[in-house]
Every structure is written in C-alpha cells, then in structure tokens.
C-alpha cells in the first residue's frame, strides 16, 4: 500500500513539473523586432511650446500585435528628445522617442523603437486637424525626405522620419493635436512579464 501511495505522489509531482513550463510561458508576452503597435496620442505636441525632456503618452489601440487582447488598455510612454522652433531659414522640428510599454495590469517593459507614422483623426481640432495623410515615401519636404506627409491648417507640410517630425515652412511652427493616430515600430525584441494588478 505504501508503495502505491509513493508512486501516486511521484506521478503527481511529475505531472506538475510537466505543466510548469507552460504556466511560465503564459505569464509573459513577447514582441519581436519589427512589431508594430497602433496607438493614439494623449497630449498635443507643438514645436513652438515643447521642450526637451517633456513626457508624452500614447494609448495602444486595435489592431493589436497578433490580435492579442492583452494589449487592450496598454500605454506607451516616451520623451521629447529634440525641439527646434520655426525661425528664419530654419524649419521646425520635434523628435519623440518611445521608452516604456505598460500593460493595463501594471506590467512594464523598456522598449526600443521609433514612431513611424502620426496623423490626426478626422474631425480632430488643431493645426493638423485637416491632415491629408499619405505614405509618400521619398517625397521631398524642403531639404528633408518624409515618409508620412500632411499639411497643417497654416498651409505648411510636415514629414516624419524615424520619429522626427519636420516642417517645410521655416516661418511657421506646427502642432499635432491630442487624439492623433500613430504607429510605433520596435527595433528590438522585448518580453513583458505579467505581474499582479496594481491598485
């Protein structure tokens, strides 16, 4: 009888050990190099008032990477790393860099990547509210080549290169309003480990 009890206990331990790796794998999410996160800007950005070090956040929106609903309610946090207001002979520029990805439950991971597009929603107020968006890779904007081009309400064009938004009009600052749609592409694989929800 004791032998059978011991064998039963060993079988239970073996069964638990066999399922442990699966449970561990389910406790993390991996985003691979090149993954794209769709997001919506929570604050406005303006080359006339922004400063280096200003923090911005974006809310992750569908479609989520691989259709994973775990990204619902997630946010991206980043920082402004360069600002150049408009001036005589000087086109306005602002550079924003994403730094962290936080899931709704509180799990956070550092991310490496760049903003690859940003565009105002239809009906959104602000100088970019009447944005005419297009993926016009290779189109010249002054002396810069933009991948995403739109025209502000003031008539100036803005292009985006790796998170650097460049204005073609060297006399007019430009702004991107809250609610603008954006995409962030990762340049490094990241694994996010889930943790208990924070109050």
Residue pairs with C-beta under 8 A, 6 or more apart in sequence:
27 193
27 194
28 191
28 192
28 193
28 194
29 68
29 70
29 103
29 191
29 192
29 194
30 189
30 190
30 191
30 192
31 37
31 65
31 101
31 111
31 186
31 189
31 190
31 191
31 192
32 186
32 189
33 186
33 187
33 188
33 189
34 185
34 186
34 187
35 65
35 185
35 186
36 65
36 116
36 183
36 184
36 185
36 186
37 60
37 65
37 71
37 76
37 101
37 183
37 184
37 185
37 186
38 60
38 61
38 62
38 63
38 64
38 181
38 182
38 183
39 58
39 59
39 60
39 61
39 76
39 181
39 182
39 183
39 184
40 58
40 59
40 61
40 121
40 179
40 180
40 181
40 182
41 56
41 58
41 118
41 176
41 177
41 178
41 179
41 180
41 181
41 182
42 56
42 57
42 58
42 59
42 75
42 178
43 56
43 57
43 178
44 126
44 175
44 176
44 177
44 178
45 56
45 80
45 94
45 96
45 165
45 175
45 176
46 173
46 174
46 175
46 176
47 83
47 84
47 85
47 86
47 92
47 93
47 94
47 165
47 167
47 173
47 174
47 175
48 85
48 86
48 92
48 173
48 175
50 80
50 83
50 94
51 80
51 83
52 80
52 81
52 82
52 83
53 79
53 80
54 79
54 80
55 77
55 78
55 79
55 80
56 77
56 78
56 79
56 80
56 96
57 75
57 76
57 77
57 78
58 75
58 76
58 78
58 98
58 182
58 184
59 73
59 74
59 75
59 76
60 71
60 72
60 73
60 74
60 75
60 76
60 101
61 181
62 72
64 70
64 71
64 72
65 71
70 103
71 103
72 104
73 103
73 104
74 101
74 102
74 103
74 104
75 101
75 102
76 98
76 100
76 101
76 102
76 111
76 184
77 98
77 99
77 100
77 101
77 102
78 96
78 97
78 98
78 99
78 100
79 96
79 97
79 99
80 94
80 95
80 96
80 97
81 95
81 96
81 97
82 93
82 94
82 95
82 164
83 93
83 94
83 95
84 90
84 91
84 92
84 93
84 94
85 92
85 173
86 92
86 167
86 169
86 170
86 171
86 172
86 173
86 174
87 170
88 170
88 171
89 170
90 170
91 142
91 144
91 166
91 167
91 168
91 169
91 170
92 166
92 167
92 169
92 170
92 172
92 173
92 174
93 164
93 165
93 166
93 167
94 164
94 165
95 163
95 164
95 165
96 115
96 163
96 165
97 114
97 163
98 111
98 113
98 114
98 115
98 163
98 184
99 110
99 111
100 108
100 109
100 110
100 111
101 108
101 109
101 111
101 190
101 192
102 108
103 192
103 194
105 194
105 195
105 196
105 197
105 198
106 195
106 196
106 197
106 198
107 192
107 193
107 194
107 195
108 192
109 190
109 191
109 192
109 193
110 190
111 184
111 186
111 188
111 190
112 186
112 187
112 188
112 190
113 184
113 185
113 186
113 187
113 188
114 162
114 163
114 184
114 185
114 187
115 160
115 162
115 163
115 182
115 183
115 184
116 147
116 148
116 160
116 162
116 163
116 183
116 184
116 185
117 135
117 147
117 148
117 160
117 181
117 182
117 183
118 148
118 160
118 165
118 176
118 180
118 181
118 182
118 183
119 128
119 131
119 133
119 148
119 150
119 180
119 181
119 182
120 126
120 128
120 129
120 130
120 131
120 133
120 150
120 176
120 177
120 179
120 180
120 181
121 179
121 180
121 181
123 129
124 177
124 178
124 179
124 180
125 177
126 153
126 175
126 176
126 177
127 152
127 153
127 154
127 174
127 175
127 177
128 150
128 152
128 153
128 158
128 174
128 175
128 176
128 177
128 180
129 153
129 177
130 151
130 152
130 153
131 150
131 151
131 152
132 149
132 150
132 151
133 148
133 149
133 150
134 148
134 149
134 150
135 147
135 148
136 146
136 147
136 148
136 149
137 145
137 147
138 145
139 145
139 146
139 149
139 159
141 149
141 157
141 158
141 159
141 166
141 167
141 168
142 166
142 168
142 170
144 159
144 161
144 166
144 168
145 159
145 161
146 157
146 158
146 159
146 160
146 161
146 166
147 159
147 160
147 161
148 159
148 160
149 157
149 158
149 159
150 157
150 158
151 157
151 158
152 158
152 167
152 172
152 174
152 175
154 169
154 172
154 174
155 169
155 172
156 167
156 168
156 169
156 172
156 174
157 167
157 168
157 169
158 165
158 166
158 167
158 168
158 174
159 165
159 166
159 168
160 166
165 174
165 176
167 173
167 174
